[in-house]
């Protein structure tokens, strides 16, 4: 039985991506070799990298003057690379969850960091609003979607300083005005491909302004110059990411993905809001993520949470247990998840509630 996979990451991939990747593992581009054993400098894989970069530009309408890179190290390495390359004296950060806090910690190794707003005191149950962004900052950093706590910012801020965003868990779920950003980065393992590749979109004019020496591998200019081929890239994750990008284009692009994602989220949030057993954890409705829906059982049913996870597992619904730091449930509705899986979860919630 095919599972309904709500895992937060590594997460569900489309059948299109999985099948094409599996085929390439057996015979890549009719070379008679596996994707796992070919040279990354061979013309067949160079074509993969070139198309993967170009499709990102096409799907996100990336303006001239920006470069698309595929790097290793995940978003966690970008917490370091971003300030290493762009922080001269002071940066502003929003503290909206675990990963934002980790980014703040790394940035403080390179300069002064001002936390402009935080929802930590409320266990990150809302996305901050009404903060001021000083104009003397080198940049302003946001985490657009917070996977653990289920909050999201679905607009591109208007600020007068360079803008950086960690979009690991919601990239390709809505149109983005890339021109408002100097740097966007995203780990692949949510909406793009398997773990191991990190998508980076960086504005060329933003680079080369810090006084410090930057180690070769941590300098964005190194990877721009070599077309993401300075060292051996994560070949399989890049290939899989290309399949996902082709799939998005076939379906109608990012606007179509947003339409589908909004429909899936509405279906699940409606079920939570109408339930007497389940309740959402995000206190501000405008802060609710359409990628990661977090909810718990009301106090009188709290002891049934494990039973509900088992109930779902028996119906092929997996990956809904909440992060260990918050408990409860988390349903990740990434692009590859079909609405039929969301309906299966909603039906299970209603059936379980009726039984108890």
Buried (B, 14 or more C-beta within 10 A) or exposed (E): EEBBBBBBBBBBBBEBBBEBBEEBBEEBBEBEBEBEEBEBEBEBBBEBBEBBBBBBBBBBEBEEEBBBBBBBBBBBBBBBBBBBBBBBEBBBBBBBBBBBBBBBEBBBEBBEBBBBBBBEEEEBBBBBEEEEBEEEBBBBBBBBBBBBBBBBBBEBBEBEBBBBBBBBBBBBBBBBEBEBBBBBBBBBBBBBBBBBBBBBBBBBEBBEEBEEEBEEBBBBBBBBEEBBBBEEBBBBBBBBBBBBBBBBBEBEBBEBBBEBBBEBBEBBBEBBEEBEBBBBBBEBEEBBBBBBBBBBBEEEBEEBBEBBBEBBBEBBBBBBBBBEEBBBBBBBBBBBBBBEBBBBBBEBBBEBBEEE
